[in-house]
Amino acid sequence: MTAKTFILCIGAPKAGTTWLYHYLKSFQQVNLGFKKEYHVFDAVNIDSCRFYAESGKSDAKPGLTAFHQKSAKNHQLLSDFRENHELYFDYFESLYSESILLTADITPTYLNLPKSVFRQIKSGFENRNIRIKIVLLLRDPVDRLVSSARMAKRFGGVAGVTVSKTSNLNQILEIFYKTPHIVSNGDYSKALESVRSCYTDYDLYIGFYENMFGDSEILRLSNFFDLEPNYDMAKRKFNVSSNKDDTAIDTELLARIRKIYDKQYEFFRHAFPEEYSGGLWRYY
């Protein structure tokens, strides 16, 4: 790697983005800044993501612990980035050095950004002579929604939707599949159309959660980043929720969820015939 490169990972949620974050962190020539998910452009441009602008907000008052002082400072930085995007680009530019040539913003809800914002982000980095590459990770849409429900049960909510930790997966899924912005996190065809409107396929990596931990996929991913592959990371798992309750999910409910993703499965069949014929997504 010889050129400054910025990686924009746009999701999808629950499709391996946390693993990707830790994979990149394992390299000395990578600096990801102070967060995995910066939530700058979604909090400004997507109504259902505006709550990120208030999340973690605190004042850096005297008497706060060092941790809370740092947290307040970072929150102020994010607020500044949202008000003036040039500061966002300046911040990431400041992370580069003779030894640091790659940085990234891995925010899964960027999946739903409009084309105009993807063009804006591209221009912001290219104006600073920084090459930008896009990562889009896909996962069987039904499996992805079920995984989101598991996470919500563990934490009491996800994506701004609060649920009771005592709820079962059926109850959470009934809420989720009727919540437009949670469903839209599986709208892969629209996201791909948006990024392809301003980025070439050469600067676009499309991966699948179902096979991303294999050696061949780690090699392909690393070649895209121009990094030496770290195969040891294949053994590492992050944010994995127990699937022991999955057998209790109502099959009729799963069928209803499957129905709302008809377009995405058809997109998958036509856009990725090899993965489709190999049965990569089990709910097709």
Summary of the structure (lengths in Angstrom):
residues: 284
radius of gyration: 19.1
end to end distance: 38.8
largest distance: 60.8
contacts: 863
relative contact order: 0.17
helix: 55%
strand: 10%
